[in-house]
Amino acid sequence: MIIGIDAMGGDYAPHVVIEAIQGIELDIRLIGDKAQLVGKVPESKIIHAPNVIEMGESPQLAFKKKDSSIGVGIRLQKEGKIDAFVGAGNTGAYVMFNSLMLGRIKGIRRPALGTFLPSGDTYTFVLDVGAVTDVRAEDLYQFGVMGALFVEGITGKENPRVALLSVGEEKSKGSFLTKEAYKIMQDSKLNFVGNIEGHNILSGIADVVVCDGVVGNVMLKFGESMIEITQSMMKNAMESSFKAKVGSFLLKSYIKEHFSKLNYEKYGGAVLLGTKGVTLICHGRSNAKAIRNAIYTAAKYVRSEVNQHIEQFVQ
């Protein structure tokens, strides 16, 4: 198995990528500007890609850069020269290259981005968090299928519970889209547990939560901002008085341990499901630990043959 890494993607590339692969026993290829990589990693592990897609570029314009680190990485997957691709670059570009260059899994209408969110001592896998914005009820059902098979393949949990994000638990609640999706999912082979409201996403009621890309992306970014503002407020409160400083010193390790469960780095990145490739997309601010975890997740994805199981399920 060969894992390709976008050496130029992310806020701290390429040095954070070089740090991430240290000590990894998997067969790795760094894809990016050779001039910035030579001397830092063995030359045999470098695949030259002269161009870079910037974070703010539109996916449509980015797709013209076939010689970019993203373009070359996806092409290598298509040619069977790498088995998976990991990066922290432009999410829209990864989705565009996967969809147009690799194509979708037979039977899947729309791809979806999914990510693990902390849920007590376990996790909740949420999708779509931003791959597509225009979906049908059938697409939400297929998101549930892909999410369940991914969770089963990555974690070993059999028959994961799938829920549909809505404004109420009753099947009569929600938009026309969610009501129609409810009917399809209820009559399917999924372990469908019904609707779930926003305040229960992280309660452990479901292993997989399905929503459209607009709702999922807004939810994810709002959650990230809440973590950041909570940490900032706690820091300010701990420095507000002598007693607060003493208390924070005593609780420091406890607070650090529990907040670490909320960090994106622990879960690696978002996975793009529904295309013929295996692509893990890390946060733009990812550190070496996050990228390393994404590499291990990508390897597990390949070994568990998730894409093959998805194609078999939807036929």
C-alpha positions in Angstrom: 0.0 0.0 0.0 1.2 3.5 -1.0 -0.2 6.6 0.6 0.3 9.9 -1.2 0.5 13.1 0.8 -0.1 16.6 -0.5 3.1 18.2 0.7 2.0 21.7 -0.2 -1.5 21.8 1.4 -2.2 23.6 4.6 -1.1 26.6 6.5 2.2 25.1 7.6 3.2 23.1 4.6 5.6 21.6 3.8 7.5 21.4 7.1 4.5 20.1 9.1 4.0 17.3 6.5 7.6 16.3 6.7 7.3 16.2 10.5 4.1 14.1 10.2 5.7 11.2 8.2 8.6 10.8 10.6 8.6 7.2 12.0 5.6 6.0 9.9 6.2 2.5 8.6 3.8 2.9 5.7 5.0 3.5 2.2 4.7 7.2 1.7 5.0 9.5 -1.3 5.2 13.3 -0.8 3.6 15.2 -3.8 4.8 18.8 -4.3 7.5 21.1 -5.3 10.7 19.0 -5.3 12.9 22.0 -4.6 11.2 22.5 -1.2 11.5 18.8 -0.3 14.9 17.6 -1.5 17.3 17.1 1.4 14.5 16.9 3.9 13.1 13.5 2.9 14.6 10.7 0.7 14.4 11.7 -2.9 12.7 8.4 -3.8 9.7 9.5 -1.7 9.2 12.7 -3.7 6.8 13.1 -6.7 7.3 16.5 -8.3 4.2 18.7 -8.7 5.3 22.3 -9.8 2.0 24.1 -9.1 0.0 24.8 -5.9 -3.7 25.4 -5.4 -4.2 28.2 -2.9 -6.8 27.9 -0.1 -9.0 30.7 -1.5 -9.1 29.5 -5.1 -12.5 28.5 -6.6 -12.7 24.7 -7.3 -13.5 25.5 -11.0 -10.3 27.5 -11.5 -8.3 25.1 -9.4 -9.3 22.1 -11.6 -7.4 23.7 -14.4 -4.2 23.2 -12.5 -3.6 19.5 -13.4 0.1 19.9 -12.4 -0.7 21.0 -8.9 0.0 18.8 -5.9 -3.7 18.0 -5.6 -4.1 17.4 -9.4 -1.1 15.1 -9.5 -2.1 13.2 -6.4 -5.6 12.4 -7.7 -4.2 11.5 -11.1 -1.8 9.0 -9.4 -4.8 7.4 -7.7 -6.6 7.1 -11.0 -3.5 5.4 -12.5 -3.3 3.0 -9.5 0.2 4.3 -8.5 -1.0 5.3 -5.0 -3.8 3.8 -2.9 -4.9 6.9 -0.9 -4.3 10.6 -0.8 -4.1 12.8 2.3 -3.8 16.6 2.4 -4.7 19.8 4.3 -5.3 22.0 1.2 -8.3 23.5 -0.6 -11.3 21.3 0.3 -13.3 22.3 -2.8 -10.4 21.4 -5.0 -10.1 17.9 -3.5 -13.8 17.3 -4.0 -13.7 18.7 -7.6 -10.7 16.6 -8.6 -12.1 13.5 -7.1 -15.5 13.9 -8.6 -14.4 14.8 -12.1 -11.1 12.9 -12.4 -11.9 9.7 -10.5 -15.7 9.7 -10.8 -18.3 8.5 -8.3 -18.8 5.0 -7.1 -21.4 3.2 -9.3 -24.8 3.9 -7.9 -23.8 6.9 -5.8 -25.3 10.2 -7.0 -23.5 12.7 -4.8 -20.2 12.5 -2.7 -20.2 13.5 0.9 -17.6 14.7 3.4 -17.8 13.1 6.8 -15.9 13.7 10.0 -15.8 12.2 13.5 -17.0 14.4 16.4 -16.3 13.7 20.1 -19.3 12.2 21.8 -18.5 11.5 25.5 -16.1 8.6 25.5 -17.0 7.6 22.0 -17.6 9.4 18.7 -20.3 10.5 16.2 -19.6 10.4 12.5 -21.4 13.3 10.7 -21.9 13.8 7.0 -22.2 15.8 4.8 -20.1 18.6 6.2 -19.6 20.5 3.0 -19.1 18.5 -0.2 -22.4 19.3 -1.8 -25.2 21.7 -1.2 -27.9 20.6 -3.6 -29.2 17.2 -2.5 -32.3 15.0 -2.8 -33.8 12.7 -0.2 -32.2 9.7 -2.0 -28.8 11.4 -1.4 -29.3 11.7 2.3 -30.2 8.0 2.4 -27.0 7.2 0.5 -25.0 9.4 2.9 -26.4 7.2 5.7 -25.2 4.0 3.8 -21.7 5.4 3.2 -21.4 6.7 6.7 -22.5 3.4 8.3 -20.1 1.3 6.1 -17.2 3.7 6.8 -17.8 3.6 10.6 -18.0 -0.2 10.4 -14.9 -0.5 8.4 -12.8 2.0 10.4 -13.9 1.2 13.9 -15.2 -2.4 13.7 -18.6 -1.4 15.1 -21.2 -3.7 13.6 -24.5 -2.3 12.2 -23.9 1.3 13.3 -27.0 3.4 14.3 -27.9 6.0 11.7 -29.9 9.2 12.5 -31.3 12.0 10.4 -30.7 15.5 11.6 -33.9 17.5 11.8 -35.8 20.0 13.9 -37.7 17.4 15.9 -37.6 13.7 16.7 -41.0 13.0 15.3 -41.1 11.8 11.7 -43.6 14.5 10.8 -41.1 17.2 11.8 -38.7 18.8 9.4 -38.5 20.0 5.8 -39.9 18.2 2.8 -36.4 16.9 2.1 -35.9 15.4 5.5 -39.5 13.9 5.6 -38.9 12.2 2.3 -35.4 11.0 3.4 -37.0 9.6 6.6 -39.4 7.5 4.6 -36.6 6.0 2.5 -34.3 5.4 5.4 -37.1 3.8 7.5 -37.8 1.3 4.8 -34.1 0.5 4.1 -31.6 -2.0 5.5 -29.9 0.7 7.6 -30.1 0.5 11.4 -32.1 3.7 11.3 -33.0 5.2 14.7 -35.0 8.1 13.4 -34.6 11.9 13.6 -32.2 13.5 15.9 -32.1 17.2 17.0 -29.0 19.3 17.2 -28.6 19.1 20.9 -28.4 15.3 20.7 -25.7 15.0 18.0 -23.0 14.3 20.5 -25.2 12.4 23.0 -24.2 9.0 21.8 -27.7 8.2 20.5 -26.4 7.6 17.0 -23.1 6.5 15.5 -23.8 8.3 12.2 -25.7 11.6 11.8 -26.9 12.6 8.3 -27.6 16.1 7.0 -27.1 18.1 3.8 -23.8 19.9 3.2 -25.0 23.4 4.1 -26.3 22.4 7.5 -23.3 20.2 8.2 -20.7 22.8 7.2 -22.4 25.5 9.3 -22.7 23.2 12.3 -19.1 22.1 12.1 -17.7 25.7 11.8 -20.0 26.9 14.6 -18.7 24.0 16.8 -15.1 25.0 16.1 -15.8 28.6 17.0 -17.5 27.5 20.3 -14.5 25.5 21.3 -12.2 28.4 20.6 -14.3 31.0 22.4 -14.8 28.7 25.4 -11.1 28.1 25.7 -10.4 31.9 25.4 -13.1 32.7 28.1 -11.6 30.0 30.4 -8.1 31.4 30.0 -9.3 34.9 30.8 -11.2 33.7 33.8 -8.2 31.8 35.1 -6.1 34.9 35.0 -8.6 37.2 36.5 -7.5 36.8 40.2 -5.0 35.1 42.4 -7.5 32.5 43.5 -8.4 31.8 39.9 -4.7 31.3 39.0 -4.2 28.8 41.9 -7.3 26.9 40.9 -6.3 26.8 37.3 -2.9 25.5 38.3 -4.5 22.6 40.2 -6.9 21.8 37.4 -4.6 22.4 34.5 -3.9 18.8 33.6 -7.6 17.8 34.0 -8.7 20.7 31.7 -6.1 20.0 29.1 -7.0 16.3 29.0 -10.7 17.0 28.4 -10.2 19.8 25.9 -7.9 17.5 23.9 -10.9 15.3 23.1 -12.4 18.2 21.2 -9.3 19.0 19.0 -9.6 18.2 15.3 -6.1 16.7 15.4 -7.3 13.7 17.3 -9.5 12.6 14.5 -7.2 13.4 11.6 -9.5 14.9 9.0 -12.7 14.7 7.0 -13.1 11.7 4.6 -14.6 12.1 1.2 -17.0 9.3 0.6 -18.7 8.3 -2.7 -15.9 8.7 -5.2 -13.7 5.9 -6.5 -10.7 7.2 -4.5 -9.6 7.3 -0.9 -9.1 10.9 0.2 -8.6 12.4 3.7 -8.8 16.2 4.0 -7.2 17.7 7.0 -8.0 21.0 8.6 -5.9 23.8 7.1 -4.3 24.5 10.5 -3.5 20.8 11.0 -0.3 20.0 12.9 1.8 16.9 12.4 -0.3 14.8 14.8 -3.5 15.5 12.8 -1.9 14.7 9.5 -0.3 11.5 10.9 -3.7 10.4 12.2 -5.3 11.0 8.9 -2.6 8.9 7.2 -3.4 6.0 9.5 -7.1 6.4 8.9 -6.6 6.4 5.1 -4.6 3.2 5.4 -7.4 1.6 7.4 -9.9 2.8 4.8 -8.0 1.0 2.1 -7.6 -2.2 4.1 -11.3 -2.4 5.0 -12.4 -2.0 1.4 -15.1 0.5 2.3 -15.7 1.7 -1.3 -16.3 -1.9 -2.5 -18.8 -2.4 0.3 -20.6 0.8 -0.6 -20.9 -0.3 -4.3 -22.2 -3.7 -3.3 -24.8 -2.2 -0.9 -26.3 0.3 -3.4 -26.7 -2.1 -6.3 
